[in-house]
Amino acid sequence: MPEFPGWDQSSEFTEAYRRAVRTRSRLSKRGPKHPPIVLRTGPEEAQQALEALKLGLQRSSRARGTVPCTPYAHVDWRGGSRTELIAKIAEELKKNAPDEAGKLRLPTYDLLQCVAGNRVGTDARLADRVFARHRGRATAALPPRGEPGPAINAGLLTVPVRSIWSVAEWVYLRIWERRWEWRLARRRRFRLLWPENFRGKRTYAAALTEFNRMWEAAVGDGGGAHDVDRWDGLLIAALMTDLYAYARQGLLHPGRRRRRPRHALLLNGTRTGADGGDGGSTAVAGFIRLYGAQQRSSPNAATVVIAALPDTHDAAPGAGTLEEAARRLDPEKGAIPTPYEVRLPRPERGGGHGVTVSPVWTPRVRLRPGRELAFEAGALAVALWLTGQLSCIPYLDSPFTDTYTQCLTGSDHVQQAKAAGPALSAQYTDALNLIAEQNKIAETDGKPERTVTIAHVRASVAPNEAERQSGAAIPELRGLALAQQSLHRMAPANDNGVWVRIKTYDAGLQFKNARKVAAEIVREAKKDQHLIGVTGFTESRKETVAALRVLNSARIPIVSSTATAKAMEVGRYYHGAAPNNKREARVVSEFVKHANTVRTGENSCAPAESVAVVTDPTDVYSDELGKEFALAFPSAGSRIGYIPGGNSGVVVPNEPDLDMKFSMSEVAEAVCSKVAGKSRTLVYWTSRVREFDNFLETYQSRSPCANKDLTVMGGNELTNAALSGGFVGKSWLHLYHTAHMLPAGHPDRSATAKAFNDAYTEKFTKSDLWLNDGHAALAHDAVQVLAQATSQANAAGVELTRPNVQQIINSGSFDLEGASGRLLFAAGSLQRPLNKLLAVLHHGEKGSAPVLMCGDSGKNIDAGKEWQQGGTSYDCPEDE
């Protein structure tokens, strides 16, 4: 039994090769493409290495001896053209396919072979000649109709057999042409078969003409190396297109379980020719070159290519290692597959022992196509029978129906916050002082070339004590100061670290003067290039949207903290740290559809059948969240609209799905009417927390539904009030609310989140009002995004200016571990982090407890992909 030569890291390479060919993961072939590996060595070592790798692709069968357990082509090429080599590879792949995987068909490659093998000179058109080759003939496709031929005589009716055969053949030809025309014109994986400069109509006939022209140019007397490369590249593209189609793993694909292994190509080009020439090295090297070029643009054909070539002057410079080659066989997502060469000398006599290549992993149960079809047909028949049997007993308890009725309330309750310590106005002043202290550190200890400024736009502190308690002003300022403290602690020991000054701007109550403040920041930015960005904007209002447009037009990067409306995403310079309303509506709607939230008895709950959406149509956040939820939950019906503070001077929207109310009493009566009409009705509250307090009081005192159970799902607006002790003593209220971070004691927090919580509790105690509400964490992360982008710009050696900071954030790969979860601004999600963390908490007598967590809380943390209810798991929606 040949063994893989005992070069350094041979064991690591052979194990990586086995895993690359076939892993236990069902979705492994959806991963990145594997680059071809070239072994530069002598002919004896090449033969030994490839033979050993080939043995790993085979298994022993009692009935048939040694059989392949993955499709492979082992070609020991001793001479011939590259075109002949490609034909040999296709032949070997067809021959060496596992029985359970079914016959390997290469229709696209065979079509090109039919074009190359057509017989010119007949009076039939090219399409007919190609079809004739497909049918195994050398003449035109359709048989002549002039000859009478045999006939079937059935009494008075005589049927000519040749005519029926001719018509059937003509119908088959037309179906064949239409099918290929649809593939070549519509299917994405066939686009690479067309020349880049082709501008005509993409029909089947046009494709055949182009293929034939390229083939004639390659084999003609005037054809050069470029024409041969184009034809061979076309053959490789066709081969990879067919292998991709064979290996694709759609959910309903019939071969999904049987076709899990990749295709392995083992090519030996170290043989010398009979005349002393280079033998097969030129063809193999040319194949690797064209394969590498085609692999980048072609779909993932699920192939692993190992080639052996002599160590000659045309080898790539440098000395690769088998260890690095092993890493290339396990590429990261997004890696560009480029050929990798390893120079391997002849092992010294008496040196390291060879490595035995074990067979690749194979499942114990191997179903052939016929058995799989029979099994699936039987399973479908059983499923249909069970459906018919159970459709008549939907209300009967049985092992086939879901009878789990326990209310989803959670168990790990968040510690109830207490309003201890100095007055809230004093805490607001203290938070501003913390930022001022950190600004002084940046001025005195920071290096000027690494010290930047971030503008912060905040609303004036609310005059009402309850609104201050449930608002974001104080925790946001604290989060900014903690972010500065963290950056200033690490900057001296990091050559790329930065010091940050935060200049705060008061935009008035509810951001009334936000646009005026934005214009002031624009003027300041023109004077100071080290003003790298703006943060703040905790609320989604018309005033903040207008201010953001001003900043975006001035090309100033913005990273908001808790604002969630998609309307805030006014341009490419805006980025948000919190998930937007569209994501929140998708997650919450899926949760409401399946979670036992609505009380149906003393100790039982059920998912909501109907939802009453209460919204403020003049508030950007409230209006958008209500509309997004109504789209995601179609049975919500008409939204209940209410504009706080009266409607004088306000234009009431005229929308068909909006039922406007003009007092809180009317809102309470409308909600009561919906709840009484359908017992399993949930209220989705998108208005602000001030109106919610008013609603609860009115609902309990003036509506006919007083003291009856009411289930409410609220946005992050209600989180602050709930976590600070609000809504206590309302046993009839069953409240759920969203949060933008995990509670301080949650086990699935990242190391960054734990460090932030430790720093926060050390500074403001564990009983602080805003420890778990998310405002401080999101403000901290917004500063960290701008600072991290600045650090990366510094590491790249570019000037610390706004355009460079913006370019880093918009690179498509900006990734940050935040206190509120992972912030990955990937391609397609540059304005909001991809799959940003969102939690749902249930609020009861013991406080709030998390019942759902969806999103990315940190790298290598598996939580956030699904949520649990009883023994059933539900997938979390992911960003599109």
N, C-alpha and C positions, 0 to 999 in steps of 0.2 A: 504494500500500500504506500503510494508516494506521500511524502510529508512536505509541508511548506518549509522552505529552507530556513535555517536558524539564524536569520538576520536579527539585529536588535529591534525590539518591539514587535516581533512577528506575532506573538500571542495576542497583543492588543489589536493589531491590524486584522487578524483573522476573526476575532470575536466581533469587531466592529462590522466587518464584511457580512458575517452571519446575521447580525441584527438588522443591517441595512436591507438585506434581501427579504427577510421575513421576521416581523416582530409579533408579539401577542396582541398588539393593539389593532382593533378592527379598522381604525381610521388612519393607519400609519401612512398609506399611500397618498393621503391628502396633504402630507407634509411637504417640506421644501424639496427641490430637485437635488439629486446627488451628482456631483461633478465626476467626470471620468478620471480614474487614477491610472497613471502610466508608470510601469516598473521598468527602469532602464537597467538591464542586466544582460548576462550571457545567455546563449540558447539553452544550455542544459538547465541552468537555474530557472529560466523562464518556463520551460516545459514542466519542470518539477512543481513550480509554484502554481501554475494554472491547472495542472492535473489535480493537485491537492485541493484547490478551491472548487474544482468541478465535483470532486467526491462529496463535498459538503452540500451539494445541490441534489443529491440522490439518496434514496432510501431503499431498504430491502423489502421485497414483497414475496410472500410465500408462493403466490400464483405465477408471478412473472419475473422473479429475480430482482435485479436492480432497476428501479424506475425513477424518473425525475419527480421531485417534490416541489419544483418551481420551474416555470418556463426558462430555458436557458439556451444559449448558443455558444459552443466551444469551437472556435475556428483556429486551426493551426495552419496559418496562411504561408504557403511556400512560394507563391508567385502568381501574378495575375493583376488585372486592373482593379481599381477601387470599385468600379461598378459591379464587377464579378464578386468582389468581397461582400458588397451589400446584399447581392442575391444569395450568397452562401449563408449570410447571417439570417436572412428571412427564412431560408429553407430549414436551417437548424432550429430556429424558434418554433416553427410549425411542427417539427419532428419531436422536439423535446418538451412537450407540454404535459402536465399531469392529467391523468384520466378524469379525475374529479373536477378539473377546471374546464372541461369541455374543449372542443376543437378551437385552436387559435386561427381566427380568420383575419386576413389582411386585405380587405377589399380595396382600399385606396392604393396601396402598393401594387396589387394585382392589376388595377386599372392602368397604372403607368406602364406596367409590363406589357399589357395588351396593346397600348399605344406604341411602345417600342417594337413590338413583334408583329404589327399589322402588315399586311401584304399590299403594297401599292401596285396599281396597274389594273385593278378591276374597275367596273363601272359603278360600283357601290360607293356610297359616301363614307367618310371616315368613321362616323358614328356606327354605321352598320358593320364595318370591318372590325372595329374594336369589340362590338357585341359578338361578332362571330368568334373572335379569339376567346372571349369570356365563355362561350358555349363549346369551346374545344374544336373549332373548325378553322380552316385556313382560307375559306371563301366568304362571300357576303353572307349576312346573317339570315336572310329570308330565302327559303327554297323556291325554285321556279314554279309558277302556277300554270304554265302552258301544258304540262304533261298531265294526263288524266289520273294515272296512278291507280292504286287499289281502291276498292269501294266496298261499302257494307250494304248488302241487299236485304232489306227487311220488308218482305211482301211487296207492296206497290211503291215503297219509298227506297230510293237508292241514295246513299250519302257518300260522297267522295272523301276518302280519308285524308288525302293530301291537302285538300282545300281547308278542312278543319284544322289540320296541323299548321298550315300557313297562317290562318287567322289567329290561332292561339299564339304562334310565335310572334306575330306582329303586335298583339296586345301585350305580350311579355316585354317586347322591346320598348314599347311606349312607356310602360310602367318603370322599366329600368332607367330610361332617360329622365323621366320626371323625378324619380327618386334622387338621381345623381344631381340634377339641376337644383333641387331643393337643398341638398347637402352643400353643394359648392357655393350657392348664393346666400344661404341663410345660416348655416351652422358655423359657429365661431371657430371651431378647431380646424376647419378647412380653409380658413382665410390665408394661411401661409403658403398654400399651393399656387396662389396667384402672384404674378410679378408685382413688385412694388409700384411700378409705373403704369400698370394696367388701368385704362380709363373707360373701356367699353362696358357693355352690358354683360353681366356675369351669368352666362348661360352655359349649359352643358356642352353645346357645340363649340362655343368660344374657348372653353377650357381645354377641350380635346385639341383644338387648333394650336393653342399655346403650348400644350405638352408636346405635341408632335413637332412644333418648330424648335423647341429646346432640345429634343432628342436628335433631330436631324443636324442641328448645329454642333452637337457634341460628337456625333459619329461621322460627320461629313469630312471631306478632305480639307476644307478650309477652317475646320474647328480648332480652336486653341484650348489652352488650359482653363481659361475663364469659362468657356462653354461647357467643358467637362465638369468643372466645379458646380456650375448652375444645375446641370442635370443630376449629378450625384447628390447635391444638396436637396433637390426636389424629391429624390428617392428617399433620402433620410427623413425629410419632413413628412412624407406620406407614411413611412414606417412608424414614426413617432405618433402621428395622428391615430393610426390604427391601434397601437399599443395603449394609447391613452383611452380610447373607446373601450378596449378590452378590459382595462383595469379600473375604470371609473366605478365609484362606490355610491351611487345614488341609493336612497332609502329603499326604493322599490325595485332596484336592479336585480334580475334573477341570479346573477353570479356573484352577488356581493359577498357571500360567505365563502364561496369556493375560490375566488380570485384574489385572495389577500396578499400572496407573495409578489414581489417585484420581479421583473424580467432581468436576468443576469446575462451579460455579454462578456465572454472571456476570449480575448483576441491575442494570438501569439504572432508577432511580426519580427522575431529574431532570427528566423531561418534564412540562410543564404540561398541564392539561386543555384540552379544546376550549372550555370555558366560562370559562377563565382560572383554574380551581381548581388544586389541588396535583397533579393528574394521578396519577402512580403512586407518589409519594413516601410516602404514608400506608401503602399496601399493602406496599411494599418494607421500610419501616422496621418495620412490624408483624411482617413475616416474620422479619427479623433478630432482633427481640426474642424472639419465640417460639422461633426456632431456637437462639439462645444459651441459653435456659432449658432446652430439651429436650436440648441437646448434652451437658450435664453428666451427666445420668443415663442417656442412651441409650448403647448400644454404639457402638464406633467405626465410623461409617459411611464412613470414608475419603473425606471431602468437603473441598474447598477452596472457600470462598465469598468472592467479591469483589463488593461492592455499591457503587453510586454513588448518593448522595443530595445534594440541594441544601444549601448551607451556610446553614441557617436558625436561628431561635432555639431549636429543639428539639435542636440538635447538642450533643454532650457538651462540657463546658467544657474548656479547655486546648487546646493545639495539638500533635497528634501528628505524628510524622515518618515518612516512608517507610522510613527506616533502622530505626526501631523496629518498623514493620510487617513489614519483612523478617525481623527477629529473631523476631517472633511466628509467622511461617510456618515456622520451624524450632524448634518448642517443645521444652523439656526434658521429660524423663520426669516425670510427676506434675503438670505445669502445668495450671492450671484454665483451660479455654477460655472467655474472656469477649470479647465484641465489642470491637474496637479501631477508633477513628475517627481519620482523618487529614484535617485541613483543608488543602486545596490551592488556592491562588489561581490566577487566570488567568495563565499564563506571559506575561511581558513580551514585547512585539514585539521581535524580534531577539535574544531571550535564548537560553537553552540549547537545543540541538537535540533533536529527539525521539529515542527509543530504539526500535530495531527488536527486536521480540520473536521470537527464534528458536524454531522448533518444539521441543516437548519431546522428550526422548530416546526413541527407539523401537528395539527390537531388530531386527537384520537378518533373523532368521528369525521369521516370523509364521505360526503354524499356526492354521487355522480349526478349529472344533469337530470336523467330520468327519475332517479329516486327523489331528488330534491323537488322536482315538479309534482310528483305523486304526494310527497309529504306536505307541500304547501297547499295542494288541492284538498287534501284531507283536513288540514287545519282550517282552511276557509270554510269547508262544509260544516265542521263542528262549530265554528264561530257563528255561522248563519243559523244553525239549529238552535244554539243557545240564545241568540238574539230573538228568534221567534218564540222560544219558550218563555223568556223572561219579559218580553214586551207586554204580556197580558197581566203581569203581577208586579207593577212598579211600586206598590205600597206594601208588599208582603215581605217581611223579614226573611232573608235567605243569605247563604254564604256568598251569593253573587252580587248582592247590593251593598252599597256603602251606608252603614247604619251608624257611623261615628257622629255623635251629636254634642260632644263636649265643647263648651265655649273656649275659644282661643284667647287666653288671657296672659300667657307667659308666666314665668316663675322667678326669674332673677330681677327683682325690683330695684330700680334706681333709688338711691338714698334721697329722701325728701329734703329739698333745700330749705334753708331758713334765712330770713331777712335779718341776720344779725350784723353787728358792726355799725359803722357810721352811716349817716343818712345817705341816700342814693345820690343826691347832688354832690356831696363830699366825695363819694367814690368816683363819680365822673371826673371831678377835678383831680383826684389822685391819679387816675388813669392817664390824663393828659400830662401830668407831671412825670409819670414813668417814661413816656415817650420823650419828653424834654431831656430827661437824664440820659437816655440812650443817645439822643442827638449830640449831647455834649461829649460823650465818649467817642462818637464818630468824628467829631471835630478835633478832639485833642489827641486821641490814640490812633486814629485811622490814617492810612497813607493817602495823600491827596489823589494819586492816580488810581486808587482803588476805592474811593469814597463816592457814593452816588446818592441821589435824592429821589424819593418817591412821594408824590402828592397823594394826599388822602382827603376824599370828599365825604363829609359826614353831615348828618342832620342835627339840628339843634336838639338838646335834651328836652324831652316832653315835659310839659308843666304838670301833668297829672302823675301822682306817685305810682299808681297801678300801671300806667303805660311805661313809665321808666323801668319798672320791675320786669315787664314782659317784653320790653324793647331790646334793641341790639346795640345801643350807643355805648354802654359801659363795657360789655364783654368784647366788643370789636376793638376798642382802644387797647384793652388788655392783651388781646391776641397780637396786635401790632407790636406792642412793647416786648412781648415774649419772643416774637420773631427777631426783632433787633438784638435782643440779649443773646439769643442762640447764635446769630451770625457774628456778633462782635466777640463772642467767646472762641469761635473757631477760626476767625480770620487771621490772627497773628501766626498760627501754626500752619496755615494753608497759603501757598504762594498765589492761589487763584481766588482766595476768599475776598469778600468785600465788606466794607462798612456802609451802613445805610442811615441816611437822615430821612425822617418822615416829617413832611410839612403838611399840617392839617388845615383844611378849609371848611368853615361852617357854612352850610348851604341853607340854613333856616329850617323851620319846622316842616317836616315831610318833604324836604328837599325843594322848598319853594323857590330858592334862588340858585338852583343847580346849574342852570345854563349860564348865568352871570359868573359863577365860580369857574365853570369850564373855560370861559373866555379869558378869565384872569390867569388860569394855568397855562393856556396857550401862549399868552404874552410872556409868562415866566419861562416857558420852555424855549422860546426863541433866544433868550439871554443865556440859558444854562443848558448845554448839551448833555451834562451829566444828570439832568432830570430824566430818568429812564422810563418812567411810567406813572400810572395813576391807579389807585385802588380805592376801595370804599363802595359807595352806591349799594347800600344794603337793601334797598327797596325798589321794586319795579313799578315806577310811576311814569306818567307822561313827562314830568319835569326831568327825571333822570334819563329817559330815552332821548329827549332833546339835547341834554348836556352831552351824552355819549356821542351823538352825531357830530357835535362840535369837535370833540377830542379826536374822533376817528378821522374827520376831514383834515385835521392837523397832523395826522399820522403819529399819534402818541399812543403807545401800547397801554391797554387797560386790562386789569385783572380785578373783576368785582368779587365780592365775598359771598353774601347770602342771596343776592338777586337771582331769580330763577326764570323770569319770563324770556321766551324766545325773542320777543320784541326788543330786548336789550341787545341782541346780537346784530348790531347795526352795520358791522363791517369787519374786515379782516384784522383790524387792530384791537378788537374786543375779545376778551377771554373771560370765562367765568369759572370760579372754583366750585360752585354748587351745581348739582344736576338741574337741567332746565325743566320747565313745566311739562313738556312733551314726554320726557322720560318718567317724571313723577306720575303723570296720568296713566301711562302704560303699566307701570309697576303696581300702582294702587288699584287700577281697574281689574287686573288679573288677580290680585289679592282678594278683592271684594267678591269676585265671581266664585272663588273656591273656599274662602275662609269662613269658619263658623263664627260670624260676628253678630248677627241679629238674634236676639233672644226669642225662643219659641216656647219656653217653659221656665220653671224655676231654676233648673240646672241644665238646660239644653239650649243650643243655638244652631243656626243654619246659615248658609250663604245667602246673601241678599238677592232677591228676585227683582227688586225695583230700587231706584236711587232718586232722591230728591236733591238736586244740585242748587245750592243757594250761592248767588254771585253778585258782585257789584260791577255792572257793565261799564262804569266810568273809571275803574281801577285796572291798570294794565295787568298786574299780577292776578287779581281775582277773575277778571273777565277771560283771560287767556287760559288759566288753569281749568276753569269751568267748561270752556269750549273743548279743550283737549280731552277732558274726561268724558264729556258727552259723546265725542267721536269714538273713544275707545270702549264705551259702555252704551251701546245703542238703545237699550231699554230704559235709559235714564229719563227719556221724555223731555218735556219742556223745562228749561231752567227757570228758577224763581229769582227774579232780579230785584235788588233793593239798593237805592243810592242813599247813603247816610247823610245826615245834615240837611235834608229837604231837597227838593228838586228845582228850586228857583234859580233861573239862569242856566240850568243844565239841560242839554238836549237829550231826551230819552231815546235810546236806540230803538229803531223799529225793526225788530228781528222776529221772524215767525216762530222760532223755538224759544223765545224769551217772554215769560209771563211777569210783567213788571208789577211790583207792589210799592205803595207809597207810605207805608208805616210799618213798624215792626210788628204791630198787632196783626196786620194783613199777612206778613211773612209767617208768623206763628200759626195762623189759621190755615194757610196754604200747606205748610208742612204737616200739620195735624190731619188735614184732609187726605194727603197722600199716604200717610202712615195708617190711617183708619181704613182707607180703601184697599190697601195691600199690607197684610200684617208683616211680611218680610221686606220692609222698606228701610233703607239706610239713608241718612242725610249726609251729603258730601258738602262740607262747608269750605268755601274758598274765600269768603270775605275776611276782613281783618278781625283781630281778637276783641277789639272794643265792641263791635257789633255782635259778636258771639255772646259776650256776657249779657248784653241787652236782650238778645234773643232768648237765652235760657230763662231769664227772669220773666219775660213776657209769656213764654210758652208755658211755664209752670203756673202763672197767676191768671192768665186770661184765656187760654185755649181750652177746648173741651177734652184735650188729651193729657191734662195735668195728672201727674203721678203715674202715668203709664210709661212702660219702657220705651226709651228712645236711643237708637244707635247712631252715633255720629262719627264720621271720618273727616279729620281736618288736616290742613297742611301745616307747614312749619310755623305758621303764624300762631297756632295754638300751643306749640311745644313749650315755649318760654313760660306761659302761664301755667300749664299743667305741671311742669317740673318745679315751679316755684310755689307750689301748694294751692293752686287755683282749682276750682270745681269740686272742692271737698264738701261732703255732706249731701251729694245728689245721687242717692242710690238708684234712682230711675234712669240715670244717664250712663250709657255704655259707650265710652269714648275711646277712639283710636286717633293717633296723630303721627305725622311723619317727623323724622329728624335727619340731619345731614351728617351725623357722626355716630359712632358706637359709644354707649355709655362708658364711663371711666373704668369700670371693672370688667368689661366684656373680654372674654378670652381670645377673641379673634382680632384684636387690635394689632397693628404693626408696632415694631420697635419705636418708630418715630412718634406714633400716637401715644404710646406708653410714656415716652420721655416728655412729651408735651403735657400730658395729664399730671405727671409727677411735678413738673415745674409749676403748673398752675395751682395744684393743691398746696405746694410748699409756700407759694406766694399769697394765696387767697383762701386757704383752708378747704377741707373736704366738704363742708356744709355750705359752700358758696352757692348763691342763687343760679349762676350761669355755668356751673361745672360741666353739665352734660347737654347744654342746648345747642351747641354747634357753632354759635356766632364767633366765639373766640378762636376756635380751631380753623374756621374758614378764613378769617382775617389773617391769622398766622400763615396759612398756606398761600394766600394771595401775595403776601410779601415774599414768601420763599420762592414762588414761581419767578418773579422778576429778579430776585437776587441770584437764583440758580442760573437763569439765562445769562445774567451779567457775568457770573463766574465762568461759564462755558465760553463766553465771548473773550474773556481775559485769557483763558487757557489756549484759545485759538490764536492769540496774538493780535486781535483786532481792537480797535478803539471802543471804549465803553460808551457807546452812543445809542440812541433810541432805535435807529434802523438795524443795528447789529443785534440788539436785544430782541427786537421783533422777529428778525430772521431766525434766531435760535428757537424761539417758541413755535414758530411756524415751520420748523424743519420737517415736521411729520413724525418725529421720533422723540419729542421732549417727554421725559419721564421723571416723575418726582414722587417720593414717598412722603405723603402729607399727614398731618395730624387728623384730618377728616377722611383719610383714605388715599388711595393712589390717584395721582393726577397724570394721566397719560394723554397728551395732546397728539394723537396719532393722525395719520392721513385720513381725511374725511371727518375728523372731529376736532378741528383746530380751535373752535370757539368754546367748546365744553369738553372736559375730560371724558375719555371713552369709558362707558359703564361706570359712571361715578356712583359712589356708595350712597344708598338711601335705605333708611331703617323706618320701620313702623312700630310704635309703642302703644300698648294698651294701658289706659289710665283707670285705676280703680281706687279702692279704699286704702290699699297698701302703697299706693304710688304708681309709677309707670314701669312697665316691664317690656322689653323687646320681644316681638312676636314674628318679625320678618326682617331679614337683612339681605338686600340685593345690591350687588355691585362689587367692585374691586377694593378691598380694604388694605391690600398691600401685596407686594411681590411674593410669590410662592405660598400664599395663603389661599387654601382651597374654598374657604367659606364664601358665601355670597352668590353661589351659582344656583342654589335651590333653597326652598324653605319647607318646613315640616309641619304637618298637622296630623296628630295621631300616628298611624303607621304609613301615611302617604306622603310622598315628596312631590313638590311642584317646582318646575323650572322657573328661574327668574328671567324676565325679559331682558334681552341684550340690545344695545344700541344698533340701529340699522346702518 
